Amino acid sequence: MTIELTGKAAMITGAAQGIGEASARIMAGRGAAVMLTDINEAGVKAAAAAITAAGGRAIGMAMDARDEASIRAALDASCAAFGRLDILHNNAGGTDPARDAQALEMTNETWREVFAFNMDSIHWGCKHAIPLMIAGGGGAIVNTVSGAALVGMSNQIAYGSAKAAAASYTRYIAVQYGHKNIRCNAIAPGLIMTPNALEVLPANIVKALTKHNTLPRNGRPEDIGELAAFLASDAAGYINGQLIRVDGGSGIRSAHDADNRDIMGLG
Ligand SMILES: NC(=O)c1ccc[n+]([C@@H]2O[C@H](COP(=O)([O-])OP(=O)(O)OC[C@H]3O[C@@H](n4cnc5c(N)ncnc54)[C@H](O)[C@@H]3O)[C@@H](O)[C@H]2O)c1
């Protein structure tokens, strides 16, 4: 079976740039009608216009993923525009490492903000998308989480915890609505060279993160978009409740291996 999305309608959050934009572009290229949503209205409209100019079917709409009513309005608009909803890519998320660092210094405001953006948004997306999908016979949800959900780190405790909650939530949705033909899977990206990652992460942190990569190149937004399109397609029709790492193998590498490699003179 090939990865074909013709006849399907998708909504993607955080789609003005980075991973969400790549996911939208790839899904549209496989034939899906795509609603791109983002807090950056000008950016998301430009991203949708570029897809349309390339021959795809896309609309861009302003949406704030921290606001349930805004997510619901975007899902309703998507369904109204395309007549159905088959795919939801809950992708919007992120954190401010300057405020989201270690537990004892964390303000409650930052904690709540990060959870609203990275976890509540996914709950609201699922809550309002699933009835629309069931009405059309089923659907596929893809949640962008993070490798940070699977480890412990010296910074970003709220982000890592919220992404871990989202990974767990993915399994619960898969179990609770699988019998209605709703599949829900999560992608855990490692470092992906998106505008946001390059902007918020200091160069020395990027260097430390890329040191554990097993492959000779860094992650690209398209690496995540390709998997999102696959998971959304009928080719993945028997995959439900899974968390898949896309990280160049950095997550499975022994903590000491990159240093060992240097010591062994393997380059
Ligand atoms: N880039 C990485 O290395 C990496 C690694 C692991 C996980 N992730 C996750 O991937 C997802 C996408 O990240 P990215 O790197 O592409 O980021 P990005 O900043 O490049 O893109 C994120 C998009 O979300 C939009 N956005 C910001 N606030 C929003 C809001 N309140 N409502 C709606 N949209 C909003 C931004 O305008 C932007 O277009 C996030 O969930 C992030 O946590 C990224």
The ligand as a MOL file (V3000), in Angstrom:
LIG
                    3D

  0  0  0     0  0            999 V3000
M  V30 BEGIN CTAB
M  V30 COUNTS 44 48 0 0 0
M  V30 BEGIN ATOM
M  V30 1 N 12.3220 21.2900 16.6070 0
M  V30 2 C 12.6650 20.3590 17.4780 0
M  V30 3 O 13.8440 20.0550 17.6720 0
M  V30 4 C 11.5890 19.6300 18.2340 0
M  V30 5 C 11.9710 18.5290 19.0150 0
M  V30 6 C 11.0020 17.8390 19.7160 0
M  V30 7 C 9.6840 18.2380 19.6510 0
M  V30 8 N 9.3270 19.3300 18.9020 0 CHG=1
M  V30 9 C 7.9170 19.7080 18.8730 0
M  V30 10 O 7.5130 19.8530 17.5290 0
M  V30 11 C 6.4330 20.7820 17.4520 0
M  V30 12 C 6.7380 21.8260 16.3960 0
M  V30 13 O 7.9260 22.4830 16.7430 0
M  V30 14 P 8.8250 23.2970 15.7010 0
M  V30 15 O 10.2200 23.0410 16.0910 0
M  V30 16 O 8.3610 23.0290 14.3240 0 CHG=-1
M  V30 17 O 8.4900 24.7830 16.1510 0
M  V30 18 P 8.3770 26.1420 15.3110 0
M  V30 19 O 8.4490 27.2670 16.2700 0
M  V30 20 O 9.3400 26.1390 14.1830 0
M  V30 21 O 6.8780 26.0820 14.8100 0
M  V30 22 C 5.8560 26.1380 15.7640 0
M  V30 23 C 4.6780 26.8720 15.1810 0
M  V30 24 O 3.6910 26.9620 16.2220 0
M  V30 25 C 3.1330 28.2770 16.1740 0
M  V30 26 N 2.5630 28.6330 17.4670 0
M  V30 27 C 3.1940 29.1800 18.5340 0
M  V30 28 N 2.3010 29.4060 19.5110 0
M  V30 29 C 1.0870 28.9770 19.0610 0
M  V30 30 C -0.2020 28.9450 19.6140 0
M  V30 31 N -0.4640 29.3960 20.8510 0
M  V30 32 N -1.2170 28.4430 18.8690 0
M  V30 33 C -0.9900 27.9910 17.6060 0
M  V30 34 N 0.2110 28.0020 17.0380 0
M  V30 35 C 1.2470 28.4890 17.7550 0
M  V30 36 C 4.2690 29.1710 15.7710 0
M  V30 37 O 3.7790 30.4120 15.2460 0
M  V30 38 C 4.9980 28.3100 14.7500 0
M  V30 39 O 4.5180 28.5270 13.4460 0
M  V30 40 C 6.2570 21.3150 18.8650 0
M  V30 41 O 5.2380 20.6090 19.5200 0
M  V30 42 C 7.6010 21.0300 19.5120 0
M  V30 43 O 7.5010 20.9320 20.9150 0
M  V30 44 C 10.2620 20.0260 18.1870 0
M  V30 END ATOM
M  V30 BEGIN BOND
M  V30 1 1 1 2
M  V30 2 2 2 3
M  V30 3 1 2 4
M  V30 4 1 4 5
M  V30 5 2 4 44
M  V30 6 2 5 6
M  V30 7 1 6 7
M  V30 8 2 7 8
M  V30 9 1 8 9
M  V30 10 1 8 44
M  V30 11 1 9 10
M  V30 12 1 9 42
M  V30 13 1 10 11
M  V30 14 1 11 12
M  V30 15 1 11 40
M  V30 16 1 12 13
M  V30 17 1 13 14
M  V30 18 2 14 15
M  V30 19 1 14 16
M  V30 20 1 14 17
M  V30 21 1 17 18
M  V30 22 2 18 19
M  V30 23 1 18 20
M  V30 24 1 18 21
M  V30 25 1 21 22
M  V30 26 1 22 23
M  V30 27 1 23 24
M  V30 28 1 23 38
M  V30 29 1 24 25
M  V30 30 1 25 26
M  V30 31 1 25 36
M  V30 32 1 26 27
M  V30 33 1 26 35
M  V30 34 2 27 28
M  V30 35 1 28 29
M  V30 36 1 29 30
M  V30 37 2 29 35
M  V30 38 1 30 31
M  V30 39 2 30 32
M  V30 40 1 32 33
M  V30 41 2 33 34
M  V30 42 1 34 35
M  V30 43 1 36 37
M  V30 44 1 36 38
M  V30 45 1 38 39
M  V30 46 1 40 41
M  V30 47 1 40 42
M  V30 48 1 42 43
M  V30 END BOND
M  V30 END CTAB
M  END
